[in-house]
Amino acid sequence: MDEKEISLRYWYLTAWQLYKGNVKKVVAAALIVVTHNWLMRLWLLLPHGLVIGRVYHLIISPYFVIGLMLVCLKLIRTERARFRDLFAGFVRFIQVLVAFLIFYIVVITGLMLLVVPGVIWALQFCFATIAVVDRKLSPLSGLRFSSRITKGHKAKLFVVGLVGGLFACLQLPFVYALKDPPAILLTPVMGVFAILYALSVIVIIPLNALVFAVAYDELAKYGSIPCEDDS
């Protein structure tokens, strides 16, 4: 195993180079995912939208995350990334749904067990759904594959997730300010919040997706199992 390719420095530098070379494609893909999220927020405002919206978010949103990851993987592998790649996860709808629900139940159970097990299991199985689509695995095979390739690398993946999560907080002031628009909408501070939000959408979200995609692609090279199974 080439330790250079299994390092945080390599992941971030590679992701940054890919971002600079494909900024239009990755930003466009991120904007589509963000637009979907905003449409979902509007749905929550409708009568009975809260329950329906929560269920929709739980079931459908992971497919858009997978789509963004697949676009990033195409760029990493110097393949042509297309608009339809954003929706490629829906092709294996049932397999992805089963894998995600198992992942969700395992992580929630772990979080209830003093938090730490949930974090560990979230890192262990974080690539399960993308593997189900990318390698055409069954749900259980995807979970096993993710467990195999993340072994010994959870600390690095935790750092990636933590950094991405902290930068994602740049979105929060703008989002929460919109809940009370008359009081803040036309104030200078709203402009600052909007700039931070735009920075998050244009840079942080696509760059973080690229880092995770680079990590997945490199780790998968050293823990591969057959790409096809009886799914």
N, C-alpha and C positions, 0 to 999 in steps of 0.2 A: 504494500500500500504506500502510495506517495503522500507523506504527511503534509507536504506543501498544499496539496489540493484538499486536505481535510483540516483546514485552519480557518479561523474567523477572518484573518487578514486576506487570504485568497478569496474567500466567498465575497467579502465586501468590495475588494478591488475589482474582481471579475464583474460583479453586479453593476458597479459604477461605470465601467467601460461599456458594458452592454446598454446601460441607460443612456449614456452620451451618444452612442452610435445608433440608437433606435428610439430616441426620445419621443418622436411623434406617435409611433405605434404603441408604446407602453403607456403613454399619457392618455391616448385615445381609449385604450382598453380600460384603464383605471376610471376614466370619466363615465364610461358606460356602466361600470359596476356601481359607482357613486350615484349616478342618475337612478339606477334601480333602487338603491337604498332610500333615496329621497321620495320616490314614488311609494315605497312601502311606508314611509313615515306619514305621507298624506293619507294613505289607506287607514292608518290608525285613528285618524280624525273622524272617519265616517261612523255612523251609528252601528254599533256592534263590531266596529272595526278593530277594537283592541284585541279581542280573542282571536279573530280570524287573522289579523296581522301578525300576532305572535306565532301562530301555527305556521303561517306562510314563511315568516322569517326563519323559523327552525328548519323547515323542510326545503325551501327553495334557495335561500341565500348561499348555502354551501356550494351549489352548482356554479354560481357566478365567481366565487373564489377559486374553484377548480378551473374555470374557464380562463381567468387571469393567469393562473399558474401555467396552464397549457400554452398560452401565448408566450409567456416567458421561456418555457422549455423549448419552444420552436426557435426562438431567437438564440438561445444557448447552443442549440444543435445546428445552427446555421440553416434552418429550414424556413420555408416561407410561412409566416404567420398570417392567418386570414381572420376576417371578422367572425366567421362561423366557428372558429376555435373557441370563442368565448362561451359557446353553447354546447360544446362537445360532451360535457358531462351528462347532459340530458339523454344522450344516446344509450347510456348505461344507467338509466334512472333508478331502477330497482336495486341493482348491485350497490350503487353509490349510497342510496337511501339506507339500505340495511347496514352498510359499513359505518355510515355516519351515526345512525341511531345506537349501534353497539358502542362506538367511540363515546358518544354523548353520555350514555348510561354509565359506562365505566368511569369516565372522568367525574361526573357528578357524584357517583358513589365514593370515589376517592377523595373528593373535596369534603364530603361529609365525614370522612375518616381523618380528621385533623389537618385537612388541606394538602399536606405534602404528598401523600399518595396520588391525589388527583393531578397535581402538577407533573409528577413523574410519569404517570400514565398518559397524560396529554402529550408530553414530549415523545414518549415511546411510540405512540400510535398516530402522531401528527401527520404522517405521510400516507396513511391508509387509503383515504378517498382518492387522492391523486394517483396512487399506484393502481387502484381499481380501474381507472380510466386509461392511464398512460400505458400500463402493462397488461390490461385486459384480464385482471385477476378477479377471482370471486371475493366477496366481502371478507371471509375469514383468511384467505390467502393474502389479501391486501393488509390486513392487520398483522399477520405474521411477518410479512415482508417489511413493514414499517418497523416492527419490533427488532428485526434482525439488523437493518441498516442503521438504526439509531443507537444501537448498543455501543457504549463507550463514548458517545458524542452528545449526550443529553445536556451537559453543561454548556457546550457551545450553542446548541439550539435554544437553550434557556436565555442566553445572552441576546441572541438574535430576536427572540420573542419579546424580551424585556425592552430592548432598545426600540423596536418597532412599536410596542405598546406605548412607551413614553412619548415618542414623537407623534403618535396618533392622537395623543391628548391635545395637540394643537387644534384639532377640530372642535373640541368640546365647547370653548367659549362662544363660538359662532352659533353652534347648534342650540345651546341652551338660551342664548340671547334672543333667538327667534321665537321662543316660547312667550316672551313678553315684549313684542315688537314696539308698541307705542312708547314705552319708556326709554328705549335704547337705540331704536332703528336708525335714527338720523344723527346720532351723536358720534364724535370722532373715534371713541373707543370701538364702536361697531366697525369702523373702517379697519382698525387694527385686527379685530377678530376675523374679518373677511380675508385680510391678507394672510393671516396664519392658516386659515382654512384652505385657501387657494394653494399655499405652499405645501400643505399636507397632501392635497389631491394631486398636484402636479409633480411633486418630488417624492414625498415620503411613501405614499401608498405603492406606486410602481416600483420604487427602489427596494422597498421591503419585500415585495413579491418576487423581485429578481433575486434577492439574497436567499430567500427560502427555496426558490427554484434551483439556484446554483448548488445549494447544500444538498437538496434532494438528488439532483443529477449526479453529483460527485459521489455521494454515499451509496447510491444505487449501483454504481459501477463495481463496488467492492462487496455488495451483498446480494447480487442478482440471483434470482431463481427463474425458472422458465417463464417466458413472457405470456404464454397461453396456458390456460388450464380448462377444466371442465365447467366453467361458469356459464 
